[in-house]
Amino acid sequence: DDSFIIERATDDAGLPIWTFKCVSASGEAKLLYANKVEGASVRPPRRAWQPVAGSLPTPVINWKSSDAYLNEMDMMDRAAVIVTDSGCQDVHGRYLQTGISDGVPQFVLAKRTYSYMILRTPYGDSKIWLLAGAQTTALEAADKSAFDSKSGKVRVGQGEAANPVKRVYFVNIEQGSSDVPPTEGWVVAQDGAEPIPIMVRQNKLNQSTGT
């Protein structure tokens, strides 16, 4: 099913702007409406939306003023990684900075039955970034990895201990030493599928920092 995202970003001139997007089940995002008039607002503006790919009449946004709303605003004001366009639709979405792995921030996308994470973990004498999935919220570092020369994929072993990482979709050895999730250099792991994902890093207040 399609989902909708209202978020604050910046336009080509570096000015704040609110956007209203439709994200399809395949991860394709379409900008429906934009609001520059109230771009500096910390809350999604109720009116003054302008159509981009959307149709008239433009929407009226009714926001909440409860604790739940404040929690949602806190989530919006956290660093994040947007994952789209891979061969694994389940991993698509907005990963929020949640906790630490290997001394650097890890990013988590929580869904109904599975949680997905982008995290760094030791890899021999080096480091490796993983995009992995788990059935538990006790997110820990993954086991050590090995390259499968027959399939051409990087395989990550799953020990019998309480390691929650059950599936590994994409890995990044090339930029494993990076302190932030890399946006290039990813390859398919044993549970992944081509094409590799497009990743966009976001700072607080949804300022994109990489693709």
Secondary structure, DSSP 8 states (H G I E B T S, - for coil): --EEEEEEEE-TTS-EEEEEEEE-TTS-EEEEEEESTTTT-SS--SS--EESSS-SS--------SHHHHHHHHHHTS-EEEEESSS-GGG-EEEEEEEEETTEEEEEEE-SS-EEEEEEEEETTEEEEEEEEESSS-------EEEETTTTEEEE---SSS--EEEEEEEESTTTT-SS--SS--EEBTT--SS--EEEEE-GGG-EEE-
